[in-house]
Structures are given as structure tokens and as C-alpha cells.
Amino acid sequence: MTTISHASATLAGRALLASLFLVSGFGKLAAPSATIDYIASTGLPLPEVALAGALVIELGFAAALLVGYRTKLVASVMALFTLITAVVFHNQLGDQGQLIHFLKNLSIVGGLVQVAAFGAGAFSLDHLRKAKPTHAIV
């Protein structure tokens, strides 16, 4: 894979992963009471706090993933969040739909682990932050 296609692939991968979180986050933002009720139905304490945390991850961290800012840390936190949501919200593995959601979450975790391991690529803020000027400005 050439450098340009590698850079494009890493950007596309981050964008595709981020898109799921962004859509989900905006959905929660549009219907907070329904989301709070759903979180409460699982028995989790402090559903309002859980909603706030989910919004931070799904909107803030997903935006950071999209632009490639502190990507390894962001992807690691998002992977942990996604694993926890799989266990908490999709644990009825005898139900075909819940099993599919559980496995989908595990697949997303796999993609995020890849991003955490290999970084954002050239088309990212991380890459720009690492770039060193070749000469001093006088």
C-alpha cells in the first residue's frame, strides 16, 4: 500500500468508526429522557451521569477520533466504553438480535484496538503535532 493510500485508508477507517458513535450520540442528545429510561432499565445507577458520559464518548471522543487527535488514547477509551456497553446492554445472548449487537460491539472494539495500536496515520492532527519544523523562524 502506498503512503497516500495508507493515509487515506486510516482516515476512512477512523471516519467510519466515528460515524457510528456520532450518529448514536446525536440520537441520545435528541431524546435524553428516553435514553435515561433505557439506561435505568438495565439497573445501572445514576443514569443521568451515564448519559453524560456516553455523550462525552460518542460526541467528543468520536470527533477527536475523526480528526485524529490523541488517537491512541481516544481509541483505547472508546474500545473500553464499547466493550462495557456490549456487556451491559447486549448480554441476552440467547436472543439472536442481542447476540448480533454484542458481536457488532466486539467487532467495533477490534477496529478501535487496531487504531489504538497503529495510530491515526498521516491525515490526522496527531501527525501534524509530531511534525517538526525543518528550520527556525528568526
Contacts in CASP RR format, 6 or more apart in sequence:
PFRMAT RR
TARGET T0000
AUTHOR 0000-0000-0000
METHOD contacts of the structure
MODEL  1
MTTISHASATLAGRALLASLFLVSGFGKLAAPSATIDYIASTGLPLPEVA
LAGALVIELGFAAALLVGYRTKLVASVMALFTLITAVVFHNQLGDQGQLI
HFLKNLSIVGGLVQVAAFGAGAFSLDHLRKAKPTHAIV
1 9 0 8 1.000
3 122 0 8 1.000
6 121 0 8 1.000
6 122 0 8 1.000
7 121 0 8 1.000
7 122 0 8 1.000
7 123 0 8 1.000
8 123 0 8 1.000
10 115 0 8 1.000
10 118 0 8 1.000
10 119 0 8 1.000
10 120 0 8 1.000
10 121 0 8 1.000
10 122 0 8 1.000
10 123 0 8 1.000
10 124 0 8 1.000
11 121 0 8 1.000
11 123 0 8 1.000
11 124 0 8 1.000
13 115 0 8 1.000
14 65 0 8 1.000
14 66 0 8 1.000
14 68 0 8 1.000
14 71 0 8 1.000
14 115 0 8 1.000
14 120 0 8 1.000
14 124 0 8 1.000
15 66 0 8 1.000
17 62 0 8 1.000
17 65 0 8 1.000
17 78 0 8 1.000
17 108 0 8 1.000
17 111 0 8 1.000
17 112 0 8 1.000
17 115 0 8 1.000
18 62 0 8 1.000
18 63 0 8 1.000
18 65 0 8 1.000
18 66 0 8 1.000
20 108 0 8 1.000
21 57 0 8 1.000
21 58 0 8 1.000
21 59 0 8 1.000
21 61 0 8 1.000
21 62 0 8 1.000
21 65 0 8 1.000
21 78 0 8 1.000
22 58 0 8 1.000
22 59 0 8 1.000
22 62 0 8 1.000
22 63 0 8 1.000
22 66 0 8 1.000
24 58 0 8 1.000
25 54 0 8 1.000
25 55 0 8 1.000
25 58 0 8 1.000
25 59 0 8 1.000
25 62 0 8 1.000
26 59 0 8 1.000
27 35 0 8 1.000
28 35 0 8 1.000
28 51 0 8 1.000
28 54 0 8 1.000
28 55 0 8 1.000
28 58 0 8 1.000
29 55 0 8 1.000
29 59 0 8 1.000
32 51 0 8 1.000
35 51 0 8 1.000
35 54 0 8 1.000
36 47 0 8 1.000
36 48 0 8 1.000
36 51 0 8 1.000
37 47 0 8 1.000
39 47 0 8 1.000
39 50 0 8 1.000
39 51 0 8 1.000
40 47 0 8 1.000
42 88 0 8 1.000
42 89 0 8 1.000
44 50 0 8 1.000
44 88 0 8 1.000
54 81 0 8 1.000
57 77 0 8 1.000
57 78 0 8 1.000
57 81 0 8 1.000
61 74 0 8 1.000
61 77 0 8 1.000
61 78 0 8 1.000
61 81 0 8 1.000
62 78 0 8 1.000
64 70 0 8 1.000
64 71 0 8 1.000
64 74 0 8 1.000
65 71 0 8 1.000
65 74 0 8 1.000
65 75 0 8 1.000
65 78 0 8 1.000
65 115 0 8 1.000
67 124 0 8 1.000
67 125 0 8 1.000
68 74 0 8 1.000
68 120 0 8 1.000
68 121 0 8 1.000
68 124 0 8 1.000
68 125 0 8 1.000
68 126 0 8 1.000
69 124 0 8 1.000
69 125 0 8 1.000
69 126 0 8 1.000
70 126 0 8 1.000
71 115 0 8 1.000
71 116 0 8 1.000
71 119 0 8 1.000
71 120 0 8 1.000
71 124 0 8 1.000
71 126 0 8 1.000
72 115 0 8 1.000
72 116 0 8 1.000
72 117 0 8 1.000
72 119 0 8 1.000
72 120 0 8 1.000
73 116 0 8 1.000
75 112 0 8 1.000
75 113 0 8 1.000
75 115 0 8 1.000
75 116 0 8 1.000
75 119 0 8 1.000
76 112 0 8 1.000
76 116 0 8 1.000
78 112 0 8 1.000
79 109 0 8 1.000
79 110 0 8 1.000
79 111 0 8 1.000
79 112 0 8 1.000
79 113 0 8 1.000
79 116 0 8 1.000
82 105 0 8 1.000
82 108 0 8 1.000
82 109 0 8 1.000
82 112 0 8 1.000
83 105 0 8 1.000
83 106 0 8 1.000
83 109 0 8 1.000
85 105 0 8 1.000
86 101 0 8 1.000
86 102 0 8 1.000
86 105 0 8 1.000
86 106 0 8 1.000
86 109 0 8 1.000
89 101 0 8 1.000
90 98 0 8 1.000
90 99 0 8 1.000
90 101 0 8 1.000
90 102 0 8 1.000
90 105 0 8 1.000
91 98 0 8 1.000
91 102 0 8 1.000
92 98 0 8 1.000
93 99 0 8 1.000
93 102 0 8 1.000
119 126 0 8 1.000
120 126 0 8 1.000
120 127 0 8 1.000
121 127 0 8 1.000
END
